[in-house]
Amino acid sequence: MNRIEPNILLAVSTGVALVLLIMTAATFGEPGNTAKYVISAVVCAGLFVALNGWMARRMNRPTPQPVIHAASPGTAAWAGLFPLLVIAAAVAPVFLPGHDYGLLIIIAAVWFGVTVDSAVRANRR
């Protein structure tokens, strides 16, 4: 393999941003929610990847495609918004400490699930 698949790089960068969000939420958020944050992120991302194709077939939607296509290079620029938005979300606990950031982590985990699903679909091609 002479190059790395861009959808895999997108999933890795979004995953690193999700870990950063979990760390800042656990450090600056309400005390004692670290386990809840980690479990929520793993379960939500895992369920999204496992059930996205099934839900697409069940609701008669078109088959989900990879986020980054080689035919249209603009998709790579738009796909860069996934990790950027998760990193921006990781800043919130630093400036607004003491809150529960469970919903923010669930949203970021679903975005991470989208990128992982995209990497899996691109790898199947």
C-alpha positions in Angstrom: 0.0 0.0 0.0 1.6 3.3 -1.1 -0.8 5.7 0.6 -3.1 5.7 3.6 -6.9 5.8 2.9 -8.2 9.4 3.7 -11.3 8.0 5.4 -9.2 6.1 7.9 -7.2 9.2 8.6 -10.5 11.1 9.1 -11.7 8.4 11.6 -8.4 8.5 13.5 -8.3 12.3 13.8 -12.0 12.4 14.9 -11.2 9.7 17.4 -8.3 11.6 18.9 -10.5 14.7 19.1 -13.2 12.6 20.9 -10.6 11.4 23.4 -9.6 15.0 24.0 -13.2 16.0 24.5 -13.7 13.2 27.1 -10.5 14.2 28.9 -11.5 17.9 29.1 -15.0 17.0 30.2 -13.7 14.6 32.8 -11.2 17.2 34.1 -13.3 20.4 34.0 -16.9 19.0 34.1 -18.9 17.6 37.1 -16.7 15.3 39.2 -17.3 11.6 39.0 -18.6 11.4 35.4 -15.5 10.0 33.7 -16.9 6.4 33.5 -20.2 7.7 32.1 -18.5 9.7 29.5 -16.3 6.8 28.3 -19.1 4.3 28.3 -21.4 6.7 26.5 -18.9 7.4 23.8 -18.0 3.7 23.2 -21.6 2.6 23.1 -22.9 5.4 20.9 -20.2 5.1 18.3 -20.4 1.3 18.3 -24.1 1.2 17.9 -24.0 3.8 15.1 -21.5 1.8 13.2 -23.4 -1.5 13.8 -26.9 -0.2 13.0 -26.4 2.4 10.3 -26.5 0.0 7.4 -29.4 -1.9 8.8 -31.4 1.3 9.4 -30.6 2.5 5.8 -32.1 -0.7 4.4 -35.0 -0.7 6.8 -36.0 2.9 5.9 -35.3 2.4 2.1 -32.6 5.0 2.1 -29.7 4.8 -0.4 -26.7 2.9 0.8 -24.4 5.1 2.9 -21.3 6.1 1.0 -17.8 7.1 2.3 -17.4 10.7 3.3 -14.3 11.4 1.3 -14.5 10.5 -2.4 -11.4 10.4 -4.7 -13.5 11.8 -7.6 -14.4 15.0 -5.8 -11.5 16.5 -3.8 -13.7 19.0 -2.1 -15.2 16.3 0.1 -11.8 16.1 2.0 -12.1 19.8 2.9 -15.7 19.4 4.1 -14.8 16.2 6.0 -12.2 18.1 7.9 -15.0 19.8 9.8 -15.7 16.6 11.8 -12.5 16.7 13.9 -12.5 20.5 13.9 -16.0 20.7 15.5 -15.1 18.0 18.0 -12.0 19.9 19.0 -14.1 23.1 19.3 -16.5 21.1 21.5 -13.5 20.1 23.7 -12.8 23.7 24.5 -16.3 24.2 26.1 -15.5 22.4 29.4 -12.4 24.5 29.8 -14.3 27.8 29.6 -17.5 26.6 31.2 -16.4 24.3 34.0 -18.6 22.4 36.4 -21.4 21.2 34.0 -22.4 17.8 32.8 -21.1 17.3 29.2 -22.7 13.9 28.5 -24.9 15.2 25.6 -21.9 16.9 24.0 -20.0 13.6 24.2 -22.8 11.6 22.7 -23.1 14.0 19.7 -19.3 13.8 19.2 -19.4 10.0 19.5 -22.1 9.9 16.7 -19.9 12.0 14.5 -17.0 9.7 15.2 -19.3 6.8 14.3 -20.0 8.4 11.0 -16.3 8.6 10.2 -15.6 5.0 11.3 -18.6 3.8 9.2 -17.2 5.8 6.3 -13.7 4.2 6.8 -15.2 0.7 6.9 -17.3 1.4 3.7 -14.2 2.8 1.9 -12.1 -0.1 2.9 -14.7 -2.6 1.5 -14.3 -1.0 -2.0 
